[in-house]
Structures are given as C-alpha cells and as structure tokens.
Amino acid sequence: MTTFRSYLAGLLLLFGAYVAYEYYKPKPLDWSPTLSSEDKIPYGTYALYEVLPHVLGTDSVRSVRQPIFNQLLGNDEPDFDGDSAHHVADSLARRRAEALPLVRTAGTYVFVNRSFNSSELETNALLRFIGRGNNVFIAAHHFWGGDRSIADSLGFGTVEADSTLAYTLGGRLASKDSVTIQLLGPAGGTATTFRFTKPVTNYRLALYDNHPHRGATLAADAQGRPVLVRLDVGRGHLYVCSIPLALGNYWVLRPQQGNFAFAALSWLPAGQPVWWDEYQKQGRAGEQSLLRVLLGNAGLRQAYYLVLGLGVLLIFGAARRRQRIIPTLRPLPNTTLLFTRTVAGLYRQGRNHSQIAEKKTALFLDYLRLRFQENAPDLGSAAFRERLSQKSGVPLPRVEALLRRVNFARTAPVVTDRELLSLSQAIHDFKREAR
C-alpha cells in the first residue's frame, strides 16, 4: 500500500506541474482582427473604448448588443416572406415599420467593424436618425446589405488600394512597406501625416458620380484617395472610415499613430450620449448561451438554479449512502452425514460392535439423567426399575428387558450385529413410548 501511495503522489505531482506550466507559460500573441471593445489583443478596441469618454467629452458611453432597428425604433425588425403571395402584406408591414417613430432622438452611434451590414429598414432608420441632426461614425472595410444598404443609398463604397497585396495582418506588421495617411485640416492648413503598414490601410473610399454628395474629405493617402469622409445627411453627418484596423489597440497605443483615431473621432460632437455597437461583432447579449431562454426569465432562472442545487445535494447524499457491494458467500456444505458414515465405517471394519454399544448405552444413560432426573442409575436395583417404569409409563417387564440389554452391552466383551440392532431398537421403542 505504501508503494501505491508513493506512485499516486508522484503522478499527482507531475499532473500539477504540467497544469502550472500550461497556465503560466507565455501565450502566443493573437492577431485576430476582432475590433471588440472587450479584447486587449492588438486588433481589439479596448483602449479606444476606454478613452472614448475623454475624447468625446461625455460620461454616457454605452456598449450596444442589439440590432440597429431595435436600438433606434425600440422594436424587433419584422421578418418578410419573399413569396409573392404575401407581397401585399409584406408591403403594408414594411410601410408600417418605416413609419415607426424613433425612440433614440439624440446621440452618436459608433460602428468599428471589419464589415458593416444593414438591412433596408435599418438603413432607413439610420438615415432618419442622421437627418434629425445626429451623427453616425462607421469604420469598415466592406458595406453589405444589397442595393438598399447605406453605402448604396448614399453613393459610396470601398475599393482595395493594392489588389496584389496579401491581406495577412500578423505576418505583415514587420513589413517595410508603409502607407502615409494625411489628416486634412481646414483649407490652407497644414495636414498631419501618419504612417501605417499596408495591410492596415489597404482600402480606400470611392464616391460614386451618380449620387450628389455634400460633405468633405477628412483624411486621404498620399495620392489623395480618401480614407475618412464626412457625408451631410439632412441636419446630421455620417462619418465613414475605410481603415478600421487603424483604430485597434496596436496603433492607438503607439505615440506616432495613436492620434489618428483620436483626431478621426474628434469630429463627432461632444457632450452627447454615445452608443458603441458590439452587436455586429458579438451578437446579442447571451446569444452564445444554450440556456439564454431560461436565464432570461427570473422565474425560470430561479427554478434552474434550484434544480442544480437539488442535483448536487442528491449526488452527495447518494455518495454517502452507497456502500461497497457485499459479495455472495455460498454456505458451507453440511458434512455431518458424511462424517457419521465415515466413523460408522471405521467401527464396522471388525465384527465386534462393543464400542458402538458402549456409546449407545452412554447416550441412553444421559437421556435418563436429563429426562427423568436419574443421575446415578443402578441398573441392577429393583427399586430403580420400578421408579423408571412409573416415571416413563412403560410397563415394568419391558423396562426390565431393556435394562438387561443395556447391562449386557456394557459388560459383554463381544457384541454381534444382531445384538447391537436389538439394543438400538429397544432404546428407540422406549423413547417413543415414554411419556
């Protein structure tokens, strides 16, 4: 047992050392471009989100985990059926959705994503929100949503500056190739320049000629191709940036490039509530949980925790009550008869049965002592024979005949088979008839 415990302790020590090594060993740097405000990796936006209240001069900066339609209109976006049989009903529902009043009438909406996606109704809500004098900042490489997306509605898009460039963020950071981005000041002013690696600034904004545009280019590359523009929509403004990776932690925390993000966001008005969108990167809050329906309802959540608690108590209770299985032991065989036959066989090897007769008479005298309280019987005494006949109820002649046989068996040097059988039969008859 001591050796086994030593081996077990050694295995546990090795396992603990392995777990500690895996936990404390340096983690490889993650270059995934998540652009999430919760990520501190190079291409997360944790640093920018933390300083956003200071940059925009407001204490009301909130992360939003719901679609644009829900945020601006306070309702779930209706799901339209593409079947022509439902075309009339869908058109009516669409007009009703477009006429819903805005529940958010003042604020700034910020999107920092690799791609921006908006449905037709969400585009309509955003344009109405901007038209009322609000501001929206969108930084993305791509704009999706079909021919009703916000990019198509306002006549702009993104194009690759260098289509032959391999788009690998982590492997290109050490590249010597870089791009100069100029942050344009007022007319006649001096432009501020920033240098980024090519993978970060690989997309440019394109303004289509078939749409009238009102606004200004706020940042461009050395060739004058815009990367940050302001589009005037009604009384508000839409700011579009094609280099969202420049807003990541890696560049925001670098002294030479960090001011680009702050300068780009400084165009937004100060003092207004700010909504930072995380829905297009992480989805709804709790959407990854399989138990989101249970955990989203107070009553179901309490019932779920109660079931978990009862399950734990049941496990501990069952473990304490469970015992080791008791093995089934077969009973020992009864060998009394076999032993008797063996002993009898030993006695029957000769013709003289005096020893067996002696044993039987000794047992008979013990029977008289226990049954009739005759401790020292005198087999030759007439008074004893008379007393035994009276106590047992057996006639005196039969008692005398039995005692003569017993006395003979005790004194005879040789007892034959017939004599032993007669003695045994006489004792058996006496015990049967004795009252």
RAGIGI-V942951 format. One record per backbone hydrogen bond with DSSP energy under -1.0 kcal/mol. NH is the residue of the N-H (numbers start at 1). CO is the residue of the C=O. E is the energy in kcal/mol with one decimal. If there is no record, write none. Layout:
# RAGIGI-V942951
nh: <NH & NH>
co: <CO & CO>
e: <E & E>
This chain:
# RAGIGI-V942951
nh: <5 & 6 & 7 & 8 & 9 & 10 & 11 & 12 & 13 & 14 & 15 & 16 & 17 & 18 & 19 & 20 & 21 & 22 & 23 & 24 & 25 & 34 & 35 & 39 & 44 & 45 & 46 & 49 & 50 & 51 & 55 & 56 & 58 & 61 & 62 & 64 & 71 & 72 & 73 & 74 & 86 & 87 & 90 & 91 & 92 & 93 & 94 & 95 & 96 & 97 & 98 & 99 & 100 & 103 & 104 & 108 & 109 & 110 & 111 & 113 & 116 & 118 & 123 & 124 & 125 & 126 & 127 & 128 & 129 & 130 & 131 & 133 & 135 & 136 & 137 & 138 & 139 & 140 & 141 & 142 & 144 & 149 & 153 & 154 & 156 & 157 & 159 & 161 & 165 & 168 & 175 & 179 & 181 & 182 & 183 & 184 & 189 & 192 & 194 & 196 & 201 & 204 & 205 & 206 & 208 & 211 & 216 & 218 & 219 & 220 & 221 & 224 & 227 & 228 & 229 & 230 & 231 & 232 & 233 & 235 & 236 & 237 & 238 & 239 & 240 & 241 & 242 & 246 & 247 & 248 & 249 & 250 & 252 & 253 & 258 & 260 & 262 & 263 & 264 & 265 & 266 & 268 & 271 & 274 & 275 & 276 & 277 & 278 & 282 & 283 & 287 & 289 & 292 & 295 & 296 & 297 & 301 & 302 & 303 & 304 & 305 & 306 & 307 & 308 & 309 & 310 & 311 & 312 & 313 & 314 & 315 & 316 & 317 & 318 & 319 & 320 & 321 & 322 & 339 & 340 & 341 & 342 & 343 & 344 & 345 & 346 & 347 & 348 & 353 & 357 & 358 & 359 & 360 & 361 & 362 & 363 & 364 & 365 & 366 & 367 & 368 & 369 & 370 & 371 & 372 & 374 & 381 & 385 & 386 & 387 & 388 & 389 & 390 & 391 & 392 & 393 & 399 & 400 & 401 & 402 & 403 & 404 & 405 & 406 & 407 & 408 & 409 & 410 & 411 & 412 & 420 & 421 & 422 & 423 & 424 & 425 & 426 & 427 & 428 & 429 & 430 & 431 & 432 & 433 & 434 & 435>
co: <1 & 2 & 3 & 4 & 5 & 6 & 7 & 8 & 9 & 10 & 11 & 12 & 13 & 14 & 15 & 16 & 17 & 18 & 19 & 20 & 21 & 32 & 43 & 36 & 41 & 36 & 39 & 45 & 46 & 47 & 51 & 52 & 53 & 59 & 274 & 276 & 67 & 68 & 69 & 70 & 83 & 84 & 86 & 87 & 88 & 89 & 90 & 91 & 92 & 93 & 94 & 95 & 97 & 72 & 72 & 273 & 135 & 275 & 137 & 139 & 142 & 144 & 119 & 120 & 121 & 122 & 123 & 124 & 125 & 126 & 127 & 130 & 107 & 237 & 109 & 239 & 111 & 241 & 114 & 114 & 116 & 146 & 149 & 150 & 151 & 206 & 204 & 202 & 162 & 166 & 172 & 196 & 194 & 220 & 192 & 218 & 186 & 183 & 181 & 179 & 197 & 159 & 226 & 157 & 155 & 208 & 230 & 228 & 228 & 182 & 225 & 221 & 219 & 219 & 240 & 216 & 238 & 214 & 236 & 131 & 233 & 134 & 231 & 136 & 229 & 138 & 227 & 243 & 244 & 245 & 44 & 42 & 248 & 249 & 254 & 257 & 258 & 259 & 260 & 261 & 262 & 265 & 56 & 60 & 108 & 62 & 110 & 64 & 278 & 279 & 284 & 286 & 289 & 291 & 292 & 294 & 297 & 298 & 299 & 300 & 301 & 302 & 303 & 304 & 305 & 306 & 307 & 308 & 309 & 310 & 311 & 312 & 313 & 314 & 315 & 316 & 317 & 318 & 335 & 336 & 337 & 338 & 339 & 340 & 341 & 342 & 343 & 344 & 415 & 353 & 354 & 355 & 356 & 357 & 358 & 359 & 360 & 361 & 362 & 363 & 364 & 365 & 366 & 367 & 368 & 368 & 378 & 381 & 382 & 383 & 384 & 385 & 386 & 387 & 388 & 389 & 395 & 396 & 397 & 398 & 399 & 400 & 401 & 402 & 403 & 404 & 405 & 406 & 407 & 408 & 416 & 417 & 418 & 419 & 420 & 421 & 422 & 423 & 424 & 425 & 426 & 427 & 428 & 429 & 430 & 392>
e: <-2.2 & -1.8 & -2.2 & -2.6 & -2.6 & -2.2 & -2.4 & -2.4 & -2.1 & -2.3 & -2.5 & -2.5 & -2.2 & -2.2 & -2.4 & -2.4 & -2.2 & -2.6 & -2.0 & -2.4 & -1.7 & -1.9 & -2.8 & -1.2 & -2.1 & -2.6 & -1.4 & -2.4 & -2.0 & -1.6 & -2.3 & -2.7 & -1.7 & -1.0 & -2.6 & -3.3 & -2.3 & -2.6 & -2.5 & -1.5 & -1.4 & -1.7 & -2.6 & -2.3 & -2.1 & -2.4 & -2.6 & -2.2 & -2.1 & -2.3 & -2.4 & -1.2 & -1.1 & -3.0 & -1.1 & -2.6 & -2.0 & -2.9 & -3.3 & -2.6 & -2.9 & -1.2 & -2.7 & -2.2 & -2.2 & -2.5 & -2.6 & -2.1 & -2.3 & -2.7 & -2.6 & -2.1 & -1.1 & -1.9 & -3.0 & -3.3 & -2.7 & -2.4 & -2.2 & -1.2 & -3.4 & -1.4 & -2.4 & -1.8 & -2.5 & -1.8 & -2.4 & -2.9 & -1.6 & -1.6 & -1.5 & -3.6 & -3.6 & -3.6 & -4.1 & -1.8 & -3.0 & -2.1 & -2.5 & -2.6 & -1.2 & -2.9 & -3.0 & -3.0 & -2.4 & -1.0 & -1.9 & -2.6 & -1.9 & -2.1 & -2.1 & -1.8 & -2.8 & -1.9 & -2.3 & -3.1 & -3.1 & -4.0 & -2.0 & -1.6 & -2.2 & -1.4 & -3.0 & -3.1 & -2.3 & -2.8 & -2.3 & -1.3 & -2.1 & -1.6 & -2.4 & -2.9 & -2.5 & -2.0 & -2.8 & -1.5 & -1.3 & -2.8 & -2.7 & -2.2 & -1.3 & -1.6 & -1.7 & -3.2 & -3.0 & -3.0 & -2.7 & -3.0 & -2.9 & -2.1 & -1.9 & -1.0 & -1.1 & -3.0 & -1.2 & -1.0 & -2.6 & -2.3 & -2.2 & -2.3 & -2.3 & -2.2 & -2.4 & -2.2 & -2.5 & -2.6 & -2.4 & -2.1 & -2.3 & -2.5 & -2.2 & -2.3 & -2.8 & -2.8 & -2.0 & -1.8 & -1.8 & -1.8 & -2.7 & -2.7 & -2.5 & -2.2 & -2.6 & -2.9 & -2.4 & -1.7 & -2.0 & -2.0 & -2.5 & -2.4 & -2.6 & -2.1 & -2.4 & -2.6 & -2.1 & -2.2 & -2.2 & -2.5 & -1.8 & -1.9 & -2.2 & -1.9 & -2.1 & -2.8 & -1.9 & -1.3 & -1.6 & -1.8 & -2.3 & -2.4 & -2.6 & -2.0 & -2.0 & -2.3 & -2.4 & -2.0 & -2.0 & -2.7 & -2.2 & -2.3 & -2.4 & -2.1 & -1.8 & -2.3 & -2.8 & -2.3 & -2.5 & -1.6 & -1.3 & -2.9 & -2.2 & -2.3 & -2.5 & -2.3 & -2.3 & -2.3 & -2.4 & -2.4 & -2.0 & -2.4 & -2.1 & -2.2 & -1.6 & -1.9 & -1.9 & -2.2>
